[in-house]
Amino acid sequence: MSGDRRLSKAVRSAIASSANEVAVSAATFWEIAIKKQLGRIDVDLAELQGAVGADGMEEIPVRIAHTRRLESLADLHRDPFDRILIAQSIEDACRLVTRDDKILSYSGVAGFDPLEA
């Protein structure tokens, strides 16, 4: 997954590095499943899950602490999936890789240090 050319060379390198732990949120799979059901994307979720596991990525579940973090998160972005990813990044002190300008607008929030793809 680190070979996606839409990611910068630095981000691909960071993902591929054994010095970094790479994880994927359960919320990401939740959003993909909904988009698949709506016919917006065509993806085999089982295959994707297998690829995530094969690449050694950890799963980040959605926890109550993540949802509570939403209470203090400014309402700069309405997408609930993006907002939970931001909350998870803050709560779990991990970097979120994104190209989404709306997510990046939270860069000044304490504890949120996204890595721009």
FIKOL-267629 format. One record per atom (N, C-alpha, C): y, z, x negated; atom name; residue in three letters. Coordinates in nm, 4 decimals, m for minus. Example, Ala and Ser with C-alpha at 12.3 -4.5 7.8 and 13.67 -1.06 7.14 Angstrom:
<pts>
> north,up,east,at,aa
> m0.5690,0.7800,m1.3190,N,ALA
> m0.4500,0.7800,m1.2300,CA,ALA
> m0.3300,0.7800,m1.3200,C,ALA
> m0.2250,0.7080,m1.2850,N,SER
> m0.1060,0.7140,m1.3670,CA,SER
> 0.0030,0.7870,m1.2900,C,SER
</pts>
This chain:
<pts>
> north,up,east,at,aa
> m0.1197,0.0000,m0.0815,N,MET
> 0.0000,0.0000,0.0000,CA,MET
> 0.1251,0.0000,m0.0852,C,MET
> 0.1117,0.0394,m0.2100,N,SER
> 0.2286,0.0412,m0.2978,CA,SER
> 0.2655,m0.0990,m0.3440,C,SER
> 0.1864,m0.2001,m0.3099,N,GLY
> 0.2140,m0.3362,m0.3533,CA,GLY
> 0.3064,m0.4134,m0.2615,C,GLY
> 0.3558,m0.3535,m0.1561,N,ASP
> 0.4438,m0.4227,m0.0611,CA,ASP
> 0.5734,m0.4614,m0.1312,C,ASP
> 0.6016,m0.5899,m0.1375,N,ARG
> 0.7189,m0.6411,m0.2095,CA,ARG
> 0.8508,m0.6077,m0.1405,C,ARG
> 0.8456,m0.5574,m0.0163,N,ARG
> 0.9694,m0.5142,0.0492,CA,ARG
> 1.0192,m0.3830,m0.0096,C,ARG
> 0.9308,m0.3135,m0.0820,N,LEU
> 0.9696,m0.1895,m0.1486,CA,LEU
> 1.0259,m0.2226,m0.2863,C,LEU
> 1.1239,m0.1459,m0.3293,N,SER
> 1.1797,m0.1680,m0.4622,CA,SER
> 1.0724,m0.1385,m0.5675,C,SER
> 1.0928,m0.1925,m0.6853,N,LYS
> 0.9988,m0.1703,m0.7952,CA,LYS
> 0.9867,m0.0212,m0.8262,C,LYS
> 1.0997,0.0499,m0.8225,N,ALA
> 1.0995,0.1939,m0.8505,CA,ALA
> 1.0172,0.2705,m0.7472,C,ALA
> 1.0290,0.2324,m0.6204,N,VAL
> 0.9533,0.3002,m0.5146,CA,VAL
> 0.8041,0.2683,m0.5273,C,VAL
> 0.7717,0.1421,m0.5524,N,ARG
> 0.6308,0.1051,m0.5719,CA,ARG
> 0.5698,0.1835,m0.6881,C,ARG
> 0.6470,0.1978,m0.7930,N,SER
> 0.6011,0.2729,m0.9095,CA,SER
> 0.5808,0.4208,m0.8752,C,SER
> 0.6742,0.4782,m0.7996,N,ALA
> 0.6641,0.6194,m0.7603,CA,ALA
> 0.5418,0.6430,m0.6725,C,ALA
> 0.5151,0.5503,m0.5812,N,ILE
> 0.3992,0.5633,m0.4926,CA,ILE
> 0.2689,0.5515,m0.5720,C,ILE
> 0.2664,0.4616,m0.6678,N,ALA
> 0.1456,0.4366,m0.7464,CA,ALA
> 0.1190,0.5448,m0.8513,C,ALA
> 0.2215,0.6204,m0.8883,N,SER
> 0.2086,0.7199,m0.9934,CA,SER
> 0.1190,0.8360,m0.9520,C,SER
> 0.0255,0.8714,m1.0385,N,SER
> m0.0614,0.9857,m1.0103,CA,SER
> 0.0146,1.1179,m1.0198,C,SER
> 0.1365,1.1130,m1.0723,N,ALA
> 0.2190,1.2336,m1.0819,CA,ALA
> 0.2773,1.2743,m0.9464,C,ALA
> 0.2722,1.1822,m0.8487,N,ASN
> 0.3302,1.2091,m0.7173,CA,ASN
> 0.2227,1.2165,m0.6099,C,ASN
> 0.2397,1.3099,m0.5194,N,GLU
> 0.1552,1.3156,m0.4015,CA,GLU
> 0.2180,1.2251,m0.2964,C,GLU
> 0.1369,1.1423,m0.2337,N,VAL
> 0.1863,1.0517,m0.1307,CA,VAL
> 0.1181,1.0885,m0.0002,C,VAL
> 0.1973,1.0943,0.1055,N,ALA
> 0.1443,1.1355,0.2351,CA,ALA
> 0.1982,1.0443,0.3439,C,ALA
> 0.1301,1.0457,0.4558,N,VAL
> 0.1739,0.9705,0.5731,CA,VAL
> 0.1714,1.0653,0.6928,C,VAL
> 0.2727,1.0551,0.7752,N,SER
> 0.2836,1.1423,0.8912,CA,SER
> 0.1952,1.0941,1.0059,C,SER
> 0.1375,1.1888,1.0753,N,ALA
> 0.0632,1.1561,1.1976,CA,ALA
> 0.1571,1.0899,1.2980,C,ALA
> 0.2865,1.1221,1.2911,N,ALA
> 0.3847,1.0610,1.3817,CA,ALA
> 0.3953,0.9109,1.3579,C,ALA
> 0.3741,0.8670,1.2351,N,THR
> 0.3771,0.7243,1.2041,CA,THR
> 0.2632,0.6534,1.2757,C,THR
> 0.1445,0.7122,1.2720,N,PHE
> 0.0305,0.6535,1.3428,CA,PHE
> 0.0515,0.6582,1.4940,C,PHE
> 0.1134,0.7635,1.5416,N,TRP
> 0.1437,0.7768,1.6843,CA,TRP
> 0.2344,0.6616,1.7281,C,TRP
> 0.3392,0.6363,1.6500,N,GLU
> 0.4319,0.5276,1.6824,CA,GLU
> 0.3623,0.3916,1.6748,C,GLU
> 0.2803,0.3716,1.5740,N,ILE
> 0.2075,0.2443,1.5598,CA,ILE
> 0.1148,0.2233,1.6793,C,ILE
> 0.0457,0.3289,1.7209,N,ALA
> m0.0456,0.3185,1.8355,CA,ALA
> 0.0292,0.2782,1.9621,C,ALA
> 0.1468,0.3360,1.9829,N,ILE
> 0.2275,0.3014,2.1002,CA,ILE
> 0.2734,0.1562,2.0920,C,ILE
> 0.3218,0.1149,1.9771,N,LYS
> 0.3676,m0.0239,1.9605,CA,LYS
> 0.2522,m0.1229,1.9771,C,LYS
> 0.1338,m0.0845,1.9322,N,LYS
> 0.0162,m0.1702,1.9505,CA,LYS
> m0.0164,m0.1835,2.0988,C,LYS
> m0.0144,m0.0729,2.1681,N,GLN
> m0.0435,m0.0727,2.3115,CA,GLN
> 0.0565,m0.1576,2.3900,C,GLN
> 0.1808,m0.1600,2.3445,N,LEU
> 0.2845,m0.2396,2.4103,CA,LEU
> 0.2808,m0.3868,2.3686,C,LEU
> 0.1920,m0.4202,2.2751,N,GLY
> 0.1793,m0.5579,2.2294,CA,GLY
> 0.2843,m0.5999,2.1285,C,GLY
> 0.3540,m0.5042,2.0707,N,ARG
> 0.4595,m0.5354,1.9729,CA,ARG
> 0.4055,m0.5624,1.8336,C,ARG
> 0.2904,m0.5025,1.8021,N,ILE
> 0.2271,m0.5250,1.6724,CA,ILE
> 0.0771,m0.5379,1.6914,C,ILE
> 0.0134,m0.6003,1.5962,N,ASP
> m0.1321,m0.6140,1.5981,CA,ASP
> m0.1855,m0.5520,1.4700,C,ASP
> m0.2438,m0.4360,1.4831,N,VAL
> m0.2956,m0.3645,1.3666,CA,VAL
> m0.4225,m0.2911,1.4076,C,VAL
> m0.5163,m0.2841,1.3166,N,ASP
> m0.6389,m0.2077,1.3384,CA,ASP
> m0.6130,m0.0672,1.2844,C,ASP
> m0.5957,0.0275,1.3743,N,LEU
> m0.5615,0.1640,1.3330,CA,LEU
> m0.6714,0.2281,1.2483,C,LEU
> m0.7960,0.1994,1.2806,N,ALA
> m0.9065,0.2547,1.2012,CA,ALA
> m0.9014,0.1995,1.0589,C,ALA
> m0.8724,0.0708,1.0481,N,GLU
> m0.8608,0.0090,0.9157,CA,GLU
> m0.7426,0.0674,0.8384,C,GLU
> m0.6325,0.0861,0.9075,N,LEU
> m0.5143,0.1451,0.8446,CA,LEU
> m0.5429,0.2878,0.7993,C,LEU
> m0.6093,0.3637,0.8830,N,GLN
> m0.6449,0.5009,0.8466,CA,GLN
> m0.7361,0.5010,0.7247,C,GLN
> m0.8310,0.4088,0.7209,N,GLY
> m0.9203,0.3985,0.6060,CA,GLY
> m0.8448,0.3642,0.4788,C,GLY
> m0.7459,0.2742,0.4900,N,ALA
> m0.6670,0.2351,0.3734,CA,ALA
> m0.5843,0.3529,0.3225,C,ALA
> m0.5297,0.4306,0.4140,N,VAL
> m0.4515,0.5483,0.3762,CA,VAL
> m0.5409,0.6460,0.3000,C,VAL
> m0.6598,0.6682,0.3516,N,GLY
> m0.7538,0.7579,0.2845,CA,GLY
> m0.7995,0.7040,0.1503,C,GLY
> m0.8269,0.5739,0.1456,N,ALA
> m0.8726,0.5111,0.0216,CA,ALA
> m0.7652,0.5164,m0.0866,C,ALA
> m0.6394,0.5121,m0.0450,N,ASP
> m0.5291,0.5190,m0.1405,CA,ASP
> m0.4984,0.6635,m0.1807,C,ASP
> m0.5746,0.7587,m0.1254,N,GLY
> m0.5568,0.8985,m0.1622,CA,GLY
> m0.4387,0.9669,m0.0970,C,GLY
> m0.3866,0.9073,0.0093,N,MET
> m0.2721,0.9683,0.0781,CA,MET
> m0.3186,1.0838,0.1655,C,MET
> m0.2357,1.1847,0.1710,N,GLU
> m0.2613,1.2993,0.2577,CA,GLU
> m0.2011,1.2717,0.3949,C,GLU
> m0.2492,1.3424,0.4941,N,GLU
> m0.1931,1.3331,0.6289,CA,GLU
> m0.1021,1.4522,0.6533,C,GLU
> 0.0151,1.4255,0.7063,N,ILE
> 0.1058,1.5333,0.7463,CA,ILE
> 0.0983,1.5440,0.8982,C,ILE
> 0.0406,1.6522,0.9490,N,PRO
> 0.0359,1.6699,1.0945,CA,PRO
> 0.1734,1.7069,1.1481,C,PRO
> 0.1936,1.6882,1.2754,N,VAL
> 0.3175,1.7346,1.3393,CA,VAL
> 0.2945,1.8800,1.3782,C,VAL
> 0.3752,1.9688,1.3197,N,ARG
> 0.3602,2.1118,1.3439,CA,ARG
> 0.4787,2.1644,1.4259,C,ARG
> 0.4617,2.2806,1.4823,N,ILE
> 0.5671,2.3433,1.5611,CA,ILE
> 0.6932,2.3614,1.4769,C,ILE
> 0.6784,2.3986,1.3511,N,ALA
> 0.7948,2.4156,1.2633,CA,ALA
> 0.8744,2.2858,1.2523,C,ALA
> 0.8047,2.1730,1.2536,N,HIS
> 0.8747,2.0431,1.2484,CA,HIS
> 0.9573,2.0233,1.3750,C,HIS
> 0.8983,2.0529,1.4886,N,THR
> 0.9709,2.0327,1.6141,CA,THR
> 1.0878,2.1305,1.6269,C,THR
> 1.0730,2.2514,1.5745,N,ARG
> 1.1824,2.3484,1.5782,CA,ARG
> 1.2980,2.3036,1.4905,C,ARG
> 1.2669,2.2345,1.3818,N,ARG
> 1.3719,2.1835,1.2918,CA,ARG
> 1.4633,2.0868,1.3667,C,ARG
> 1.4096,2.0191,1.4679,N,LEU
> 1.4895,1.9239,1.5457,CA,LEU
> 1.6092,1.9898,1.6121,C,LEU
> 1.5977,2.1197,1.6430,N,GLU
> 1.7084,2.1919,1.7069,CA,GLU
> 1.8348,2.1890,1.6223,C,GLU
> 1.8182,2.1933,1.4911,N,SER
> 1.9355,2.2005,1.4029,CA,SER
> 1.9721,2.0643,1.3441,C,SER
> 1.8979,1.9625,1.3787,N,LEU
> 1.9233,1.8294,1.3246,CA,LEU
> 2.0312,1.7594,1.4074,C,LEU
> 2.1344,1.7128,1.3389,N,ALA
> 2.2431,1.6420,1.4077,CA,ALA
> 2.1876,1.5228,1.4845,C,ALA
> 2.2514,1.4904,1.5937,N,ASP
> 2.2047,1.3812,1.6795,CA,ASP
> 2.2668,1.2481,1.6341,C,ASP
> 2.2336,1.2070,1.5106,N,LEU
> 2.2862,1.0833,1.4557,CA,LEU
> 2.1982,0.9636,1.4916,C,LEU
> 2.0775,0.9925,1.5346,N,HIS
> 1.9789,0.8871,1.5561,CA,HIS
> 1.8914,0.9265,1.6750,C,HIS
> 1.8714,0.8368,1.7679,N,ARG
> 1.7993,0.8677,1.8921,CA,ARG
> 1.6483,0.8460,1.8843,C,ARG
> 1.5986,0.7769,1.7825,N,ASP
> 1.4556,0.7462,1.7752,CA,ASP
> 1.3765,0.8748,1.7484,C,ASP
> 1.2933,0.9178,1.8437,N,PRO
> 1.2220,1.0452,1.8260,CA,PRO
> 1.1243,1.0439,1.7098,C,PRO
> 1.0651,0.9297,1.6794,N,PHE
> 0.9705,0.9230,1.5680,CA,PHE
> 1.0445,0.9374,1.4351,C,PHE
> 1.1566,0.8703,1.4211,N,ASP
> 1.2348,0.8833,1.2985,CA,ASP
> 1.2868,1.0256,1.2818,C,ASP
> 1.3289,1.0858,1.3912,N,ARG
> 1.3807,1.2221,1.3841,CA,ARG
> 1.2725,1.3218,1.3406,C,ARG
> 1.1494,1.3029,1.3880,N,ILE
> 1.0431,1.3954,1.3462,CA,ILE
> 1.0076,1.3729,1.1995,C,ILE
> 1.0158,1.2485,1.1524,N,LEU
> 0.9916,1.2224,1.0103,CA,LEU
> 1.0965,1.2928,0.9238,C,LEU
> 1.2208,1.2898,0.9686,N,ILE
> 1.3284,1.3584,0.8963,CA,ILE
> 1.3009,1.5090,0.8962,C,ILE
> 1.2658,1.5625,1.0115,N,ALA
> 1.2369,1.7059,1.0232,CA,ALA
> 1.1186,1.7444,0.9342,C,ALA
> 1.0153,1.6620,0.9310,N,GLN
> 0.9000,1.6907,0.8448,CA,GLN
> 0.9409,1.6896,0.6976,C,GLN
> 1.0236,1.5936,0.6611,N,SER
> 1.0693,1.5843,0.5232,CA,SER
> 1.1446,1.7102,0.4821,C,SER
> 1.2290,1.7596,0.5705,N,ILE
> 1.3057,1.8811,0.5408,CA,ILE
> 1.2141,2.0026,0.5368,C,ILE
> 1.1344,2.0207,0.6395,N,GLU
> 1.0479,2.1385,0.6495,CA,GLU
> 0.9459,2.1466,0.5370,C,GLU
> 0.8900,2.0321,0.5000,N,ASP
> 0.7840,2.0298,0.3988,CA,ASP
> 0.8372,2.0018,0.2586,C,ASP
> 0.9700,1.9905,0.2453,N,ALA
> 1.0347,1.9653,0.1167,CA,ALA
> 0.9707,1.8459,0.0451,C,ALA
> 0.9619,1.7355,0.1186,N,CYS
> 0.9087,1.6130,0.0589,CA,CYS
> 1.0063,1.4987,0.0841,C,CYS
> 0.9976,1.3975,0.0019,N,ARG
> 1.0900,1.2843,0.0135,CA,ARG
> 1.0349,1.1818,0.1110,C,ARG
> 1.1231,1.1297,0.1915,N,LEU
> 1.0880,1.0263,0.2874,CA,LEU
> 1.1318,0.8920,0.2305,C,LEU
> 1.0390,0.7986,0.2206,N,VAL
> 1.0712,0.6644,0.1727,CA,VAL
> 1.1089,0.5797,0.2931,C,VAL
> 1.2292,0.5216,0.2896,N,THR
> 1.2761,0.4424,0.4026,CA,THR
> 1.3828,0.3424,0.3605,C,THR
> 1.3947,0.2389,0.4424,N,ARG
> 1.5037,0.1422,0.4277,CA,ARG
> 1.5968,0.1508,0.5480,C,ARG
> 1.5646,0.2370,0.6421,N,ASP
> 1.6363,0.2485,0.7679,CA,ASP
> 1.7716,0.3178,0.7475,C,ASP
> 1.8793,0.2435,0.7721,N,ASP
> 2.0141,0.2982,0.7529,CA,ASP
> 2.0417,0.4188,0.8413,C,ASP
> 1.9849,0.4204,0.9603,N,LYS
> 2.0078,0.5340,1.0506,CA,LYS
> 1.9437,0.6601,0.9940,C,LYS
> 1.8249,0.6465,0.9366,N,ILE
> 1.7601,0.7617,0.8730,CA,ILE
> 1.8387,0.8032,0.7494,C,ILE
> 1.8814,0.7058,0.6716,N,LEU
> 1.9566,0.7347,0.5494,CA,LEU
> 2.0905,0.8020,0.5792,C,LEU
> 2.1406,0.7882,0.7022,N,SER
> 2.2668,0.8537,0.7379,CA,SER
> 2.2532,1.0063,0.7385,C,SER
> 2.1314,1.0578,0.7358,N,TYR
> 2.1069,1.2021,0.7297,CA,TYR
> 2.1057,1.2535,0.5860,C,TYR
> 2.1334,1.1675,0.4892,N,SER
> 2.1246,1.2040,0.3473,CA,SER
> 2.2015,1.3298,0.3095,C,SER
> 2.3101,1.3605,0.3759,N,GLY
> 2.3884,1.4788,0.3434,CA,GLY
> 2.3350,1.6082,0.4019,C,GLY
> 2.2323,1.6002,0.4836,N,VAL
> 2.1760,1.7194,0.5481,CA,VAL
> 2.1000,1.8019,0.4442,C,VAL
> 2.1256,1.9315,0.4428,N,ALA
> 2.0593,2.0204,0.3467,CA,ALA
> 1.9072,2.0063,0.3550,C,ALA
> 1.8452,1.9840,0.2417,N,GLY
> 1.7007,1.9741,0.2346,CA,GLY
> 1.6462,1.8339,0.2546,C,GLY
> 1.7322,1.7395,0.2906,N,PHE
> 1.6858,1.6025,0.3128,CA,PHE
> 1.7287,1.5148,0.1966,C,PHE
> 1.6312,1.4646,0.1233,N,ASP
> 1.6550,1.3842,0.0044,CA,ASP
> 1.5693,1.2581,0.0120,C,ASP
> 1.6098,1.1611,0.0964,N,PRO
> 1.5269,1.0416,0.1134,CA,PRO
> 1.5281,0.9539,m0.0121,C,PRO
> 1.4230,0.8773,m0.0266,N,LEU
> 1.4117,0.7804,m0.1351,CA,LEU
> 1.4278,0.6428,m0.0719,C,LEU
> 1.5397,0.5787,m0.1024,N,GLU
> 1.5684,0.4494,m0.0405,CA,GLU
> 1.4764,0.3431,m0.0969,C,GLU
> 1.4064,0.2778,m0.0057,N,ALA
> 1.3104,0.1732,m0.0441,CA,ALA
> 1.3855,0.0494,m0.0832,C,ALA
</pts>
